[in-house]
Structures are given as C-alpha cells and as structure tokens.
C-alpha cells in the first residue's frame, strides 16, 4: 500500500519571553534581543501537524483528520492559545519557549495519542518567515 502524508493546520496566539534566569538583562538582550523583553511579547503561531503512513484498506484514511482536529484543539490550542507560555504552560516553567522548544513540546503532547506506526512531523511558524520542523529526532 502506498504511503501518504496528511496534514492538519491549526493556529494559536501566545506570549512569551526568551531569557535565561542565570543571565543578566544585558546578556539576555545580547542573545535574544527584543524577544527578551521582561514584559513579554506575542506571536500568531501557525501549526501544521503531518502524519505519514499507509492508507487503511477499510477506511481509505491514513488517519481521520476530524480526530486529529479534535486532538490538536484539546492538547494544543486549549493549552497554548491566548496564554503566556512562560507562566501558564507547565512545560515552560524551566524551559525557554523558543520556537524549537515549543515544537518539541507540541510533538510530545501529540505523539502519545497517535498510533506508533505513523510518522509524525510538526511544523511551527512563529512568523510568516520564521518556522521550525520537528519529527522526533
């Protein structure tokens, strides 16, 4: 059976601050620039969850996209949307919420609900020009 990749797009808005507690304000600004603003800043994140696998002979699906829509809403949008990631999302209490780290957290939150025979990749757009991908490697 051929392998096909299905994709689901989602969106959330969130605020964050990039910083390391052990660094001075000037060192944080040197490394993270305006993203180190102590008053935080926000992004309109675009998320693409991609699943790759064989087409099921009975359903014709790789994975039910309606089910994926509900999973993303429950695990990601409800947890991240209109939140301050540093303060309100437990995974970022000690983890710098860079786009890279956010993509790994999203992957881990979803992976436990996705059948292991499917390959999964997360693409997270922080801005229209800045985005990251993560596939569990």
Buried (B, 14 or more C-beta within 10 A) or exposed (E): EEEEEBEBEBEBEBBBBBBEEEBEEEEBBEEBEEBBBEEBEEBEBBBBBBBBBEBEEEEEBBBEBEEBBEBBBEBBBEBBBEBBBBEBBEBBEEBBBBBBBBBBBBBBBBEEEBEEEBBBBBBBBBEEEEBBEBEEE
